[in-house]
């Protein structure tokens, strides 16, 4: 039983480290984790869930705004990008945030093709992150179910 | 989890702290600080609320400047009788919001007789010097770069307790907090002074899980929703490369404290 837990914990550690190393997460995610405690054990999951809801909504808004061929309101697109940039920054979604920075510039330049491409990238990126974090939460669950505790992973 | 309608708020029994002018309130305990948080982003509201709860504040979170004014009773000219019972110790607001920006909200608060003494902190994801200056000139207590960190909130919280204690001390000077009004300090330092980590100076806040989050993990934070309107004011003229620190103001800033207008020290 212990060996199994230890193995899961190691897997978990490696997984988290890889998420940081590959640039999916930054230190704001670490900060969020530090705000979680036994009294609020689902805080991170809750915030992330809201973030992904935000992604769906904002990407949808942007897609609709960009769909108005000929009369695209880049200000509207930009406003949604701004919001997504904000929330991705708040949860430590590093890659999504990075894309939003580019996206903002593309909106300001009124670069239609650029915006469309960037939106597709944003779509892929948040979904990828969502899947990765789901795996992370699953690992946590497995550890707990195997009788272990989820290790604190020191990023530095 | 309810995400629209309503305001995540104190129950009326908790808001019934009668602060009738002149009467000395009982000494504050750690849980007595009430913060009004304003941010149009739900994610950010949840995070700031958590940060504030961890530092033993009671929090009301609203999603727009209009809702904030409504909550404060400043949205119409009739002075509400309930104002006497409303106790807000800090207002922390996002800068970029549709409809009314944080700056506009700041101005309205500073124009009001009931709430102009309440410290207002502005949060922004953009490090724009002119924006920061404008807010500080208008009377903002502090300007925080997003994403806001626990260290930032702890610092705010500890300075707040000190200041509220001062204003409630009825002119009694607390030696460790007494600040001469005419100080020979240099003019307010640049907002980009990097302050040391202030975690050691925060009050011994008991982070008791049950009080920091009285609601179940999926906290039913009810928030008034207001329709999302078009783009907000975005004069990014002096955009600086993002600074590594998000806490612009130095920890001890007696000159700044003057703005809070503690009765005994004016």
HADDOCK unambig.tbl for C-alpha pairs under 7 A between the chains (distance, minus, plus):
assign (segid A and resid 39 and name CA) (segid B and resid 209 and name CA) 4.41 0.50 0.50
assign (segid A and resid 39 and name CA) (segid B and resid 210 and name CA) 6.36 0.50 0.50
assign (segid A and resid 40 and name CA) (segid B and resid 217 and name CA) 5.33 0.50 0.50
assign (segid A and resid 41 and name CA) (segid B and resid 217 and name CA) 6.82 0.50 0.50
assign (segid A and resid 42 and name CA) (segid B and resid 217 and name CA) 5.87 0.50 0.50
assign (segid A and resid 43 and name CA) (segid B and resid 217 and name CA) 6.75 0.50 0.50
assign (segid A and resid 46 and name CA) (segid B and resid 218 and name CA) 6.75 0.50 0.50
assign (segid A and resid 47 and name CA) (segid B and resid 43 and name CA) 6.22 0.50 0.50
assign (segid A and resid 50 and name CA) (segid B and resid 43 and name CA) 6.14 0.50 0.50
assign (segid A and resid 51 and name CA) (segid B and resid 43 and name CA) 6.16 0.50 0.50
assign (segid A and resid 75 and name CA) (segid B and resid 231 and name CA) 6.42 0.50 0.50
assign (segid A and resid 76 and name CA) (segid B and resid 230 and name CA) 6.49 0.50 0.50
assign (segid A and resid 76 and name CA) (segid B and resid 231 and name CA) 6.56 0.50 0.50
assign (segid A and resid 79 and name CA) (segid B and resid 231 and name CA) 5.41 0.50 0.50
assign (segid A and resid 86 and name CA) (segid B and resid 125 and name CA) 6.84 0.50 0.50
assign (segid A and resid 87 and name CA) (segid B and resid 43 and name CA) 6.10 0.50 0.50
assign (segid A and resid 87 and name CA) (segid B and resid 44 and name CA) 6.69 0.50 0.50
assign (segid A and resid 89 and name CA) (segid B and resid 147 and name CA) 6.39 0.50 0.50
assign (segid A and resid 90 and name CA) (segid B and resid 44 and name CA) 6.60 0.50 0.50
assign (segid A and resid 90 and name CA) (segid B and resid 147 and name CA) 5.14 0.50 0.50
